[in-house]
C-alpha cells in the first residue's frame, strides 16, 4: 500500500495513469508529457513497482497498461464504506420528505 500512495502522490504519475486508459508505448506517452523520455521512464518504473502499471513486451515494444486493482483496494478500504453511508442518508432524507409531503 505504501508504494501505491507514494506513486499516487506525484502529479506527473497521476497524469501518466490518466493517459493509460488504453495501452501505450513509452513513445506514445512521451508525446503528451513535457519532460524527457528518461524522466517519463523513471515515473513509469515507480508506477510499475507500485503495481499500478503492468508491462507487456510485444516484440521490441514495451506496452504499458493501467492496473486498476490497487486503486480498487484503496476505494473499498477507505472510500466505499463512506459512500454507503451517504447513500443511506440521502435515502432516509428522501423517505422523510415523502412522508412529510403526504401528511400535508
N, C-alpha and C positions, 0 to 999 in steps of 0.2 A: 504494500500500500504506500509506503514512504516514497518509493521510486515513482509511483503514479502521480502523487501530489507534487513531487519535485518537478516532474516533467510538465505537468499542467500549470505550474506556477509561472512559466515563462510565456509571454505573449506570442513570441515567434513560433514556439512549438504548438500553441493552440491554433495559430494561423495555419501551420502545416497540417494539423489534423483536420481543419475545415476544408483544406484543399484535397484531402484524401478521401473524400466521399466516394470517389471512384479510384481504381488503381492508377498509380502514377509512377513514372520513372523519375530518377533524380533530375534528369534534364528537363522534364516537363514541370517539375516542382520549381526548379530554379528560375523558370520564365516568370513566375509570379512573385518571386522574392527579390528584395532589394539588398541582397548580400551575396557574398562569394559562394561558389559551389562548395568549397571546403566548410564554410560556416553552416550551410544547409545540411551537409553531411554530418557534422557534429550534432546538430539538433536532432536529426533523424536517428542517429545512434542512441541518443538518450531516450527517445521515444520507443525504440526497439527494446532497450534494456528495461524499460518500464512495462513492456508487453502491450503498449498502446498501438504499435505498428508491427505488422507481420510482413516479412520479406519473402518473395518467391523469385528464384532465378529462372529466367526464360532465355536460354541460350546465354548471350553475353549481357542481357538486360536484367537489371535488378528491379523488380516491381514491388512497390510499397502499397500495402493495404491497411486501412484502419482496422484495429481490433476493438470492437465496442464492449467486450466483456468486462475489462477493469472499470470502465465508466459505469456500466450497469450495476456492478457490485457496489460502487460508491452510491449510486442512486438508491438501490434497495436498502443499503445500510443507514444512510443519513437523510435522504430526501424523501423517498417514497412513503415512509411512515408519517411524515408531516403532511404530505399531500392528502393522505387518507383522512386525517383529522379535519382538514379544510373542507373536503367534500362532504363529510358528515355535518359540519357546521352549516354549510350552505343548504344542505338538505333539511336540516332542522329549522333553519330560518324560513325556508320555503313553506314547510308544513305549518309553522306558526302563523305566517302571513295568510295562508289559505284558510286556516281555521278562523283567524280574526275577520277575514272578509266575509265568511259565511255567517258569522254571528251578527253582522251589522245589518 
